[in-house]
Amino acid sequence: MKVALLGYGKMGQLIAKILEEQGDEVVLKVDIDNRDIVTDEELKRADVAIEFSMPKVAVDNYKWCFDCGVPVVSGTTGWLERWNEVIQYCNEKKGAFFYASNYSIGVNLFFHLNRYLAKVMSQFKEYGILLEETHHIHKLDAPSGTAITIAEGILENNDGYESWKLVDDYEASSKELPIVAHRIGEVPGIHKVTYKSGVDEISIEHSAYSREGFAKGAVAAAKFMVGKCGVYSMEDLLKF
C-alpha cells in the first residue's frame, strides 16, 4: 500500500513508523512547510491518504484528495460544522472518505457500550449524566471529537437531554448534557460517562495508554479504503 500522509506531527510520524513496520510505503509527507509546493501528481501516486492535520486546513485537504481521486482517511477534529459540505463534495467527485473522531478499537467498543447504556438508562429519570474528557495540554479543541461522539450517542438514545454543553464543573440540567474538558500534561485521552442519582452512581471509562492504538486503527482504515468510493466510518470497518 502506498500512502500519503497529510499532516506530519506526532500522529503522522507514529503512523509512518507503523506503515514501515508493516511493509507499506509512505510516498508523500505533507505539512505546513511544504503544502504550497506539493503537486497533484505527487498526491496521485498514493493508494490512500491518511490525514491528521489542523481543523483550519482539514477540509481543503479532503477536497484536494477528492479532486485527485485519492481515498482519504481522517482523524482531524474541530471541523465538523462543515460536515455536510465535505460529504456533498465527496459525492459530487465520486470520492472516498473515511472519518472517525477516534481510531482506537477500544474507544469504538466504548462508543458501542455507551449507546447501549444510554438506552437502558433512559427509563430511569432520577439519574443525571456527566461526561468528562481529559487530554494533553497541546490539544486545540474542547470538547474533544471523541467526547462529542459520546455525547451524540447519549442524545440519540436517551430522551432526558436535548443537547450538550461544555461546562467548567458538573451542572445538573434537565435539557443540556454537561461535558467537562480537562487539559493535563501529556495524557493521551481519558473519557468517562457517569450516571448519578441521590443514592448511587454508575460509570464507564476508557483510558488510552498511548497514541499507538489510534495510529494502528487509522492504518487499518487506510487498508480498508483502498479502491473504495463513498463515505465510511469505524462501524463499517468493525462491522458493529
C-alpha positions as CSV (number, residue, x, y, z in Angstrom):
1,M,0.0,0.0,0.0
2,K,1.3,3.4,-1.0
3,V,0.3,6.1,1.5
4,A,0.3,9.9,1.5
5,L,0.5,11.5,5.0
6,L,-1.3,14.8,5.2
7,G,0.0,16.2,8.5
8,Y,3.3,15.0,9.9
9,G,3.1,15.8,13.6
10,K,3.2,13.2,16.4
11,M,0.4,11.1,14.9
12,G,1.7,11.3,11.4
13,Q,5.2,10.2,12.5
14,L,3.8,7.3,14.5
15,I,1.6,6.2,11.6
16,A,4.7,6.3,9.3
17,K,6.6,4.1,11.7
18,I,3.7,1.5,11.8
19,L,3.4,1.6,8.0
20,E,7.2,0.9,7.6
21,E,7.0,-2.0,10.1
22,Q,4.1,-3.5,8.0
23,G,6.0,-3.2,4.7
24,D,3.9,-0.3,3.3
25,E,5.3,2.7,1.6
26,V,4.9,6.4,2.5
27,V,5.2,8.1,-0.9
28,L,4.4,11.6,0.3
29,K,4.6,13.6,3.6
30,V,2.8,17.0,3.7
31,D,2.9,19.5,6.4
32,I,2.8,23.3,6.9
33,D,6.3,23.7,5.4
34,N,5.7,22.1,2.0
35,R,2.0,22.1,1.3
36,D,2.2,25.0,-1.1
37,I,4.7,23.2,-3.4
38,V,3.3,19.7,-3.4
39,T,1.7,18.8,-6.7
40,D,-1.4,16.9,-7.6
41,E,0.7,14.4,-9.4
42,E,2.7,13.6,-6.2
43,L,-0.6,13.0,-4.3
44,K,-1.9,10.8,-7.1
45,R,1.0,8.4,-6.5
46,A,-0.7,7.2,-3.3
47,D,-3.3,4.5,-3.0
48,V,-4.8,6.3,0.0
49,A,-4.1,9.4,2.1
50,I,-4.1,9.5,5.9
51,E,-5.0,12.9,7.2
52,F,-4.1,14.1,10.7
53,S,-3.6,17.9,10.4
54,M,-5.3,21.0,11.8
55,P,-9.0,22.0,11.7
56,K,-8.3,25.1,9.6
57,V,-6.8,23.1,6.7
58,A,-8.6,19.7,7.0
59,V,-11.5,20.5,4.7
60,D,-9.1,21.8,2.0
61,N,-7.1,18.6,2.3
62,Y,-10.2,16.4,1.9
63,K,-11.3,18.3,-1.2
64,W,-7.7,18.0,-2.7
65,C,-7.9,14.2,-2.2
66,F,-11.4,14.1,-3.8
67,D,-10.2,16.1,-6.8
68,C,-7.2,13.8,-7.3
69,G,-9.2,10.6,-6.9
70,V,-7.4,9.5,-3.8
71,P,-9.3,7.9,-0.9
72,V,-8.8,9.8,2.4
73,V,-8.8,8.6,6.0
74,S,-9.0,11.4,8.5
75,G,-8.9,11.8,12.3
76,T,-8.7,15.6,12.5
77,T,-11.4,17.1,14.8
78,G,-12.7,20.6,15.2
79,W,-14.2,21.0,11.6
80,L,-17.5,19.1,11.8
81,E,-19.6,22.2,11.3
82,R,-18.6,21.7,7.6
83,W,-19.6,18.0,7.5
84,N,-22.4,18.4,5.0
85,E,-20.2,20.5,2.7
86,V,-17.5,17.8,2.8
87,I,-19.9,14.9,2.2
88,Q,-21.6,16.7,-0.7
89,Y,-18.3,17.5,-2.3
90,C,-17.1,13.9,-1.9
91,N,-20.3,12.6,-3.5
92,E,-20.0,15.1,-6.4
93,K,-16.5,14.0,-7.1
94,K,-17.3,10.3,-6.5
95,G,-14.6,10.4,-3.9
96,A,-13.9,8.1,-0.9
97,F,-13.9,9.4,2.7
98,F,-13.4,7.6,6.0
99,Y,-13.8,9.7,9.1
100,A,-13.6,8.8,12.8
101,S,-13.2,11.1,15.8
102,N,-11.1,8.3,17.3
103,Y,-9.5,5.3,15.6
104,S,-8.8,3.2,18.8
105,I,-10.6,-0.1,18.7
106,G,-11.2,0.1,22.4
107,V,-12.8,3.6,22.1
108,N,-15.1,2.3,19.4
109,L,-16.1,-0.5,21.7
110,F,-16.7,2.1,24.3
111,F,-18.9,4.1,21.8
112,H,-21.0,0.9,21.3
113,L,-21.3,0.3,25.1
114,N,-22.2,4.0,25.7
115,R,-25.1,3.9,23.3
116,Y,-26.4,0.7,24.9
117,L,-26.1,2.1,28.4
118,A,-27.8,5.4,27.4
119,K,-30.8,3.4,26.0
120,V,-31.1,1.3,29.2
121,M,-30.8,4.3,31.5
122,S,-33.3,6.4,29.6
123,Q,-36.1,4.9,31.7
124,F,-34.5,5.9,35.0
125,K,-35.0,9.7,35.1
126,E,-33.6,10.0,38.6
127,Y,-30.1,9.7,37.2
128,G,-28.3,12.7,35.9
129,I,-25.4,12.3,33.4
130,L,-22.0,13.8,33.4
131,L,-19.4,13.3,30.5
132,E,-15.8,14.1,31.3
133,E,-12.8,14.0,29.0
134,T,-9.1,14.5,29.7
135,H,-6.4,15.2,27.1
136,H,-2.8,16.6,26.9
137,I,-2.3,20.3,27.0
138,H,-1.5,20.6,23.3
139,K,-5.0,19.6,22.2
140,L,-6.6,22.5,20.5
141,D,-10.3,21.7,20.5
142,A,-12.6,21.2,23.6
143,P,-14.6,19.2,24.0
144,S,-12.7,16.5,22.0
145,G,-14.2,15.0,18.9
146,T,-14.4,11.7,20.9
147,A,-16.4,13.4,23.6
148,I,-18.8,14.8,21.1
149,T,-19.3,11.4,19.6
150,I,-20.0,10.0,23.0
151,A,-22.4,12.9,23.7
152,E,-24.2,12.3,20.4
153,G,-24.6,8.6,21.3
154,I,-26.2,9.5,24.6
155,L,-28.5,12.1,23.0
156,E,-29.7,9.6,20.3
157,N,-30.6,7.0,22.9
158,N,-31.7,8.9,26.0
159,D,-34.5,11.5,25.8
160,G,-33.6,13.1,29.0
161,Y,-31.4,15.6,27.2
162,E,-31.8,17.7,24.1
163,S,-28.2,19.0,23.5
164,W,-24.8,19.0,25.1
165,K,-23.0,21.9,26.8
166,L,-19.3,22.5,27.7
167,V,-19.1,23.4,31.4
168,D,-16.3,24.0,34.0
169,D,-17.8,21.7,36.5
170,Y,-20.8,19.4,36.9
171,E,-24.1,21.2,36.3
172,A,-27.4,19.4,36.8
173,S,-29.7,20.3,33.9
174,S,-33.0,19.0,32.6
175,K,-32.1,19.6,28.9
176,E,-28.3,20.0,28.4
177,L,-25.8,17.2,28.8
178,P,-22.8,18.6,30.7
179,I,-19.3,18.0,29.3
180,V,-16.2,18.8,31.4
181,A,-12.9,19.0,29.4
182,H,-9.6,18.7,31.3
183,R,-6.2,19.5,29.8
184,I,-3.4,17.9,31.8
185,G,0.2,17.2,30.9
186,E,0.7,14.6,28.2
187,V,-2.4,12.5,28.8
188,P,-3.3,10.6,25.5
189,G,-7.0,10.5,26.3
190,I,-9.5,9.6,29.1
191,H,-13.3,9.6,28.6
192,K,-15.8,8.9,31.4
193,V,-19.6,8.8,31.5
194,T,-21.2,8.9,34.9
195,Y,-24.9,8.3,35.8
196,K,-25.5,9.8,39.2
197,S,-28.6,9.7,41.4
198,G,-29.2,10.7,45.0
199,V,-28.2,7.2,46.2
200,D,-25.6,5.8,43.8
201,E,-23.7,6.3,40.6
202,I,-22.7,4.1,37.6
203,S,-19.7,4.9,35.4
204,I,-18.0,3.6,32.3
205,E,-14.5,4.8,31.4
206,H,-11.9,4.4,28.7
207,S,-8.2,5.3,29.3
208,A,-5.7,5.3,26.5
209,Y,-2.1,4.5,27.5
210,S,-0.5,5.8,24.3
211,R,-1.3,7.1,20.8
212,E,-0.4,3.7,19.2
213,G,-3.9,2.4,19.3
214,F,-5.2,5.4,17.4
215,A,-2.4,5.1,14.8
216,K,-3.0,1.3,14.2
217,G,-6.7,1.9,13.8
218,A,-6.0,4.6,11.2
219,V,-3.7,2.3,9.2
220,A,-6.4,-0.5,9.3
221,A,-8.9,2.0,8.0
222,A,-6.5,3.0,5.2
223,K,-6.1,-0.6,4.1
224,F,-9.9,-0.9,4.1
225,M,-10.3,2.2,1.9
226,V,-8.0,1.3,-1.0
227,G,-10.1,1.1,-4.2
228,K,-13.3,2.2,-2.5
229,C,-15.8,5.1,-3.1
230,G,-18.3,6.6,-0.7
231,V,-18.4,7.6,3.0
232,Y,-17.3,5.2,5.7
233,S,-16.8,5.1,9.5
234,M,-15.4,2.7,12.1
235,E,-18.7,0.9,12.3
236,D,-18.1,-0.2,8.7
237,L,-14.6,-1.3,9.5
238,L,-15.5,-3.1,12.7
239,K,-18.9,-4.3,11.5
240,F,-20.9,-3.5,14.6
